[in-house]
Structures are given as C-alpha cells and as structure tokens.
Amino acid sequence: MRSPATTKHITAANRNKWDASAKYHEQSDQWSALKLGFAEKSYSVLDDIVSAALTSAGVDGAKLVQIGCNNGREILSTFSLGARRGLGLDQSQQFLQQAQTLQAISGHNCQFLCRDIYALPNNIEQDFDIALITIGVLNWMPDLIRFFEIAAGLLRPDGHMLVYETHPFLEMFDPESTTPHTPTFSYFKTQPHVESGLITYDGEKIANPGKSYWFPHQLGAIVSAITAAGLQIAKLEEFPHSIRE
C-alpha cells in the first residue's frame, strides 16, 4: 500500500496524461462511429461476454456506476440492456466532455462525475445495484486495496461488482519488442512502468514530456484486494481472447 501523498502524485500525473491525450481520440474514426451509433437507443459497444454478465447481475432496471468510464461509451451501452440510471466516474475532464457529448446524443439517463477515485466527495451515492470496472482501469491504480474499498462502498448491501479486465499474464509481454510473444517482464514485477508520450489505442507515438504510471498487478493481488474490501467472489472466469486494444 502506497502513502496517500505518493498515490496523489501518481494519479495526478496519469490524469494530466489522459487529458492531454483526449483530443487525439476525438480525431479518430472510432469517435465518429460512436457519435453515429449512440443516435440509436439500442446501440452498444459491449461484447457478448460482458453483456451476458451484466444481464445475469440484473442490469435490467438497475442503477449502475462505472469506475474509470473514459468517454462513457460502456456505461451508456448498458442502457441497451435495460439499465435505469447510470453514473460514470473518471478523473479526466477532457474525456468526460466526450462522455457528455455521447450522453446528449443518446438521451440516456446518465450523469458523469470528474473525480480521482481516491478522493470521492462524501455525499456521493452509495446504493448502486452494479459497479462496473472494465479494461484499462486496474493498472492505473497504485493502491488496489484502497481502490476496491472505495468501489465496494458505492454498492448497496446486496449489490454486484463486475470486473472485466485484461489478464495479468499479458503484463509479461512487451508488444514493442522484436519478439513480442516472448515474456519480457517478470509476472511478479511490482514497480510501475513509467511511460512518456500520449496514450493512444492505435499504437501511434505522440511525444509528451509528462510521465504516466502503469502498474502490473498479479491475479492473487487483485483477488486479495477484492476480498479485503468485504466482497464475496461469486465467479472468476478466464477467457482465451484478449480485450486489449
């Protein structure tokens, strides 16, 4: 567990990097497709696996919170499954502006709150039916135990948390290596990858002087943090496909 000061420094650095990256995402074909898609009430970017898991958790008529919602495309997609109300949390104001654009197009009953997950306001709702965490959230978190404690606190007593993330095994590989299918890093690496450059999904390299911090977390550390937060694990599934961009 890192000190609050260290955690604050890391999350601030990551926030600055995401804010600086947002405009490049808005110039992509994917962004144009999202704006066109959300004009249809039934539009969804969720794959069959996470859609089925949400349905099983009772998404129809439910109130959801997504932690690390980025541009809101996933929390807005839950309305195609019958969600009643949504709240998207993210610390990047620039990406939340995109989320608000998509919400206005969709007309869905969803709000967005710009906050560091480690510093949520005291008056935030704590009675959500489902908390959703998807790809690219956990590895930005320097303190997993505190993260899951806060996330669990957003749920009503019999609420559900759904985590659909990249398998930690992939953190052993370097996609930019000349041998990308050969393990490069130890599975037990605990220090973060410190990166420069902006954050893109298509592999484009865009220079930026700031640093960002990406933390490899072992599966055992993730499971332990979840149970330490008082959550009961009902199902742990692994899949042969990668959900990483």
Long-range contacts (C-beta under 8 A, 24 or more apart in sequence): 1-143, 1-145, 1-146, 2-142, 2-143, 4-118, 6-142, 7-118, 7-142, 7-143, 7-146, 8-116, 8-118, 8-119, 10-142, 10-192, 10-213, 11-91, 11-116, 11-117, 11-118, 11-140, 11-142, 12-116, 13-210, 13-211, 13-212, 13-213, 14-91, 14-140, 14-212, 14-213, 15-91, 15-92, 15-116, 16-210, 17-198, 17-199, 17-208, 17-210, 17-211, 17-212, 18-91, 18-92, 18-94, 18-95, 18-199, 19-92, 19-93, 19-94, 19-95, 20-94, 20-198, 20-208, 20-210, 21-198, 21-199, 21-200, 21-206, 21-208, 22-92, 22-94, 22-95, 22-97, 22-98, 23-94, 24-198, 24-200, 24-204, 24-206, 25-71, 25-95, 25-98, 25-200, 25-201, 26-98, 28-201, 28-202, 30-201, 31-71, 31-98, 34-71, 34-73, 34-102, 35-101, 35-102, 35-105, 38-73, 38-76, 38-102, 38-105, 38-106, 39-105, 39-106, 41-79, 41-80, 41-106, 41-107, 42-80, 43-77, 43-80, 43-106, 44-77, 44-80, 44-81, 45-73, 45-74, 45-77, 46-74, 46-77, 46-78, 46-80, 46-81, 47-243, 49-164, 49-239, 50-134, 50-162, 50-164, 51-81, 53-162, 53-164, 54-78, 54-81, 54-130, 54-132, 54-162, 55-81, 57-129, 57-130, 57-160, 57-162, 58-129, 58-130, 58-160, 59-83, 59-130, 62-129, 62-130, 63-87, 63-127, 63-128, 63-129, 63-130, 64-128, 64-129, 64-130, 64-131, 64-132, 65-89, 65-125, 65-128, 65-130, 65-131, 65-132, 65-154, 66-131, 66-132, 66-133, 66-134, 67-117, 67-131, 67-132, 67-133, 67-137, 67-151, 67-154, 68-117, 68-133, 68-134, 68-136, 68-137, 68-140, 69-96, 69-99, 69-112, 70-95, 70-99, 70-136, 71-95, 71-96, 71-98, 71-99, 71-102, 72-96, 72-98, 72-99, 72-100, 72-102, 72-103, 72-110, 72-112, 73-99, 73-102, 74-132, 74-134, 75-110, 75-132, 76-102, 76-103, 76-106, 76-108, 76-110, 78-132, 79-106, 79-108, 79-109, 79-110, 83-108, 84-109, 85-109, 85-110, 86-110, 86-111, 87-111, 87-112, 87-113, 87-125, 87-128, 88-112, 88-113, 89-113, 89-115, 89-117, 89-120, 90-114, 91-115, 91-116, 91-117, 117-141, 117-147, 117-150, 117-151, 118-143, 118-146, 118-147, 118-150, 120-150, 124-154, 125-154, 126-153, 126-154, 126-155, 126-156, 127-155, 127-156, 127-159, 128-154, 128-155, 128-156, 128-159, 129-155, 129-156, 129-159, 129-160, 130-155, 130-159, 130-160, 130-161, 130-162, 131-155, 131-159, 131-160, 131-161, 131-162, 132-161, 132-162, 132-164, 133-161, 133-162, 133-163, 133-164, 133-165, 134-163, 134-164, 134-165, 134-243, 135-164, 135-165, 135-166, 135-243, 135-244, 136-165, 136-166, 136-244, 137-165, 138-163, 138-165, 138-215, 138-217, 138-222, 139-166, 139-171, 139-214, 139-215, 139-216, 139-217, 140-213, 140-214, 140-215, 141-215, 141-217, 142-192, 142-213, 142-215, 144-217, 144-221, 144-222, 144-225, 145-225, 145-228, 145-229, 147-225, 148-225, 148-226, 148-228, 148-229, 148-231, 149-228, 149-229, 151-229, 152-229, 152-230, 152-231, 161-226, 161-231, 163-222, 163-226, 164-243, 165-222, 165-243, 166-242, 166-243, 166-244, 167-219, 167-238, 167-242, 168-216, 168-217, 168-218, 168-219, 168-222, 170-242, 170-244, 171-216, 171-217, 185-216, 187-216, 187-218, 188-218, 189-216, 190-216, 192-216, 201-245, 202-245
